[in-house]
Amino acid sequence: MIAEKMKGLVANSSAIRAMFEEGNRLAGIYGAENVFDFSLGNPNVPAPEAVKKAIEDLVENEDPLVLHGYTNSNSGYADVREAVAKSLNERFGTAFEGKNIIMTVGAAGGLNVILKTIINAGDEVLTFAPYFGEYRAYVNNFDGVLVEVSPNTVDFQPKLDEFEKKITPKTKAVIVNTPNNPTGVVYSEETIKKMAAIMEAKQKEYGTEIFLISDEPYRELVYDGAEVPYLTKYYDNTIVGYSYSKSLSLPGERIGYLVIPDEVADSEDMLSAANVANRILGFVNAPTLQQKIVKACLNEKTDISYYDRNREALYNGLKECGFDCIKPEGAFYLFVKSPVENEKEFCEAGKKYNILMVPGSSFACPGYVRLAYCVSYETIVNSLPKFAELAKEYF
């Protein structure tokens, strides 16, 4: 018999994955070109050509026993970590060293590593709705308690007044995700400064340490000149989790890193503990070939002009149909207000037109649906007449 904790997780298995599987089923019936699957944030833009070249060069020239072996440290190759730190310093004016970097199995692996490092049973972790639903599972992995700050559906910036009230002596961490999944909103510098001031005041009031965990898989996916503040510059107890899944279109390769700056409280102990957590969680070390590829491709980026074209076409097309949505500044998601209170009913109605959307309740924000526009441009264009037919049922 499976563990009690797993029973609930199985029963509430990811709606995103379920919708993706439904898309495969419908494609088998109607043909993939006639199914408009906006469920999964799986990049459809190929990795930069430099990634392919780096793979070929590494496999041809590196010692395979080294390239495919364990790293000397569970935190990853020293030269890769130094290169990542140098790149961050050049881009953001920081002063990291290789020791501040821990290579991880994607951002998800990194989040689990840092939560394992800091969470005691019963500790609270705050996050702002709407948020990536797996945060709850990650916190629950270590018997922590996820506390939600309700969504601000005007502009989807965090509700800082409610945030301040929900910080307690049990608060150990705050997770922020900007650019945000599912809204595509970038948290403004003003928001970050106010958030940091609140957290500083609460640390002094309670005599505790509250860590700000910045989950940043979409940092490079921004449009219209939007700037994403680098959070270590605003609050000392900040830890950054990053992934190359989107910036290099490598989601299946599971490669990312944590940044634990010297300014973080007890940083040396934190770094040592995170190194151990990387091992005892079963990751051992981040994939070695991918670490070397990352080092070779630190200055490469996915061409986001494809996503930007999709963003404009889908946003403008849905607005013309009468749907209410906020224009995303980053990532590759559009968060659309459901025309009926129960957005799951709206998702079901969409299936009649082979349109697959993810209900906002999966992100703790009912009444909305998420569309992932990391699909072909043809999918966007061909879906709009179907959205127009769907809209006629409501407007």
N, C-alpha and C positions, 0 to 999 in steps of 0.2 A: 504493500500500500504506500502511496506517495505521501510525502510530508504534509502536515496540516497547512503550513504556510504556502505550499505550492498549490493546494486545491483552489484557493481563491484566485491565484495568479493564472491558473489554467482556465478557470471559468471566465475570467475577464481578459482573456488573451487579446493582444493588440488588434484594435479595430482597423488600424492601417494595414497590417498584414492580411487580415481577413478580406478587406476590400481589394487588395492586390490579387489575392487568390481568386476572388470573384471576377476580376478582370480577365484572368487567364481562362476561366470557364467560359465567359461570354465571347472571348476571342475565338475559342474553339467552335462556337456555334455560328457567330456572325462574321468572323474574320477580324484580324487585329486592326485593320484599317477602319473598321466600323465601330470600334470600341474606344471611348474617350476616357482613359484611365488617368485620373489626376491624384491617385492615392499615395504613391510612394515617392519620397524624396531621393530618387536614384538618379544621379547626374546622367544626362544624355549627351553631354559634350565630351568628346574624347580627351584623354590626357594629352598634355603637350607632347610634341614629337621628341623633345629632349628626354622625356621619361623612357621612351622606347630605346633611345640611343644609350642612355645610362644603364639600362638593363643589359643590353648587348655587350657594352664595354666591361661591365662588372663581371658578368658570367664568363667572358672570354679571358679576362686578364687577372682577376683576383684568385687567390688560393681558395679552392672550394671548401677546404676544411675550416678555413677562417670565415669565409663568406656565409656559410650555412651552419656554423657552429654557435655554441652559446657565447654571449659576450662576457668579458671579464667581470663586469659589474651588471647587476640586474637593472641598473638605470640606463644601460645602453653603451654604445661605443663612445669613448672619450672624444674622438675627433669629430664625430657627428654632433655631440652635445655642444662642443666649443663652437662649431660652425653655426648651429641654431642660435646660440647666445649672441654671437657676433652679428648675425643678420637682424635679430630683434633690436640690438643696440643701435645699429645703423638706421633702422626704420623708425624707431620710437624714442630715441634719445635715452634709453635705459642704460644700466651698467651691470648687466648680468654676466656671469661666468658659466663655463660648462657645468660646474657643480650645481648650478641652480636649475638645470634642465634634467628631467627624467623622461626618457623616451617610453611611450606607452602604446598599448594596443588600441589605437584610436582614441577619440575623446571620451567615449563610453568607458573604455578601460581606465583612462586617466581619472575620470570622476569616481569610479569605484575605488581606485587606489587612494585618492585623497580622502574620501569618506571613510575608508577603512582606517586611515591614518589618524583621523581626528575624532571620530564619533564614538561616544560611549552609549550604552543602552539608555533610551529615554531622552537623549539629546534632541533638540529641535532644529530643523533646517527649514528656513523660510525660502519661498520662491513666489514669483509673481505670475498669476494667471493672466492670459493663457500660457501654458508651459509644456515642454516636451514630456509626455506622459510617463516615460520611463524613469524620470526623476524620483517618483514615488517608490518604484521598485528598488532603485539603487539605494535610497535612504533606508528602506525597509530591510535590505540585505544585512545591515549592520544594527538592526533594532533601533534605529532612529525614528523620529516622527516628522513627517513632512507637514509644514504649516503653509497654507495658501493665503496669499493676499489677493483679494477678489479683483476681477478685471476692470480696467477703466476703458469702457467701450467707446469713449469719445475719440481718443487718439492713441490708445493702448500704451501710453507711457505709464510707468508704475504709479500706483496709489501710495504716495509716501506718507500721508497722514495715517492711513490704516496700517502701513508697514511699521511705523514708529510705535503704534499701540500694540502690535503683535510680537514685538521683541520682548523676551522675558529672560530671567536669569538662566533658563534652560537653553536659550538660543546659542547654538554652536557655529552655525554657518548660514550664509545666504547665497543662493545660486541665482545668477543672472545670465541671460542668454540674449546677446545682441550682436548683430542683427538676429531678430527673434524668429524662432519657429514656434507658432505657425503664422505670425502676422506679417513678417518682413519688416517690422518697425525697428529703427535704430534708436537706442536710448540716448538722449541728448547729453551734452557735457553738463548742462545745468542740472539735469536729473541726477547724473552720477555724483556731482559735487554735493547736492543736497542729501543723497543717500549716504555718502561717506560721512558727512557731518552728523547725521542721525546715528550711524553706527559707532562713530567715535564717542559721542555723548553717552550712548548706552553702555559701551565698554567701561567708561569711567563710573557711571552710575552703579553698575552691578559688580564692578571689579572682576570682569570676565574677559575672555578673548572671543571675539566674533570674527570668523573668517569669511571673506567675500570670495566666492568661487565664480570665476568668469568662464562660462562655457562658450567657446568661440569657433565652432566649425565653419561659420559663414562669414568670418571677418572680411575676406577678400571679395565677397559677392555683394557689392554696393553699387548704387546707380545715382546718376544726376549729381555727382560730386559730393555725395554724403560722406561724412567722416565718422569713424567709429573710435571713440576715446579708448586709449589703452589704460586699463583700470589700475594697474600697479602705481601709476603716477598720482592717484587721487587718495589712496587708502593703503596704509602700510601692510595690513593683514590680508593682502589680496593674493590669490593663487589663480593662475591661468591654466585652463585646459584647452588644448588645440588639437585639430585633426586636419589631415591633408585629404580627407575624403572628398571635399567639395573644391578646395582651391587647386588641387591637381587631378580631380576626378578619379580618385582611388578609393572609393568606399569599401570595396571588398578586400583591400590589402591591409586594412586595420593598422594604420600607422598615425601616431600623433605624439604629443608631449605634454608634460606639466611644467609650468614655471613656478618655482618656489623661491621668491627673492630673499635676500639676506634680511630685509626689513621685517619679514614675517616673524612673529614671536617664536622664540626657540627654534630658529630656522635650521640649525645644524641637526637637532634632534628630529625635526620634521622631515628633513631630507633623508636621514638615515631610516626613519620609520617608513617613508614612502618607498624607498628602495626595497625594504623587506616586504612591504605589502605587495609590490609588483610581483615578487616571487611567490609568496604564500597564497595569493589569490589564484595561482596557477598560470599566470601569464609568463613567468620566469623572466623573459625579456621581450621587448618589442621585436617584431620580425626583422632579422638581421639584414637581409637583402634590401628590404624597404628602407631601413635606416640609411644605408649607403646611397640608395636612389634619392632620398630626401636631401642628403648633403650635396649631391651633384645637381639638384634642381631647385635649390633654395630661391633662386631669382626667377623661376618660371611661374606662370599663372595660366589657369584655364581662360579661354576666350569667352568672357561673359556677355559679349555682344549678342550671342544667341539667346541667352536668358533674357536680356533686356528687350529684344524684339518680341519675345513671347510675352513678357510682362506687359508691354504696351498694348499688344493685340488683345490679350485676354482681359485686361482691366478695362480698356475702352469698349470692347465688345460687350462685356457684361453690364457696364454702365448704360450702354445704349439699349440693352434689353430691359432695363429698369431695376437691376440689382444694385444693392447698396454695399460698397466695399471701400476699404481704405487702400490707397495706392502704396505698395511696399517700397521701402527705400533700400532693402537688401534681401539676401537669401533668394529662394525661388519659390515662394509660397504667396498665395492670395487668400486672404481671410474674408469671407463673404457672409453678410448677414442673411440668415434664412428668412424667407418671406412668411414662414409660419413659426410659432413658438417652439415646437418640437422639431429640431433640425434633423432628427433621424427620419422623420416622415418625409422631409424634403429630400434627403439622400435616397430614400426608397423610390420617390417619384422620379428622381434623376435616372434611376436604373432602367426605367421604361424607354429612355432615349439612349441607353448604353453610356450614360455619364456616371462616372464613379467619383464620389467625393467623400471626404472623411468628416464625420460629425465633430463639432467643436467641443462636445462633452468629453471627447478623448483628450482634450487639452485643458479641461476644467473651465471651459467657456461655452456652455450650451447656448443655442440660438444662432450659432454660426457654423460654417463649414470651411474646411481647408482644401484648396486646390494647389497641387504641386505642378508648377508650369515648367519643370525640367523635362519636357517632352518635345517631340518634334514640332516644328512650326506648322506643319500640315495638320497635326492633331489639333492644335489651337484653332486654326482657320476652319477646319471641317466640323469642329464641335460647336461653333457659334450658332449656326442655324438650329441645332438641337437645343441649345440653351434658349434660343428665342421661342421654340415650341414649348419648352418647359415653363418659360416665363408667362406664357399665355394662360397657364393654369392658375396663376396667382395675381396677375396685374391686368 
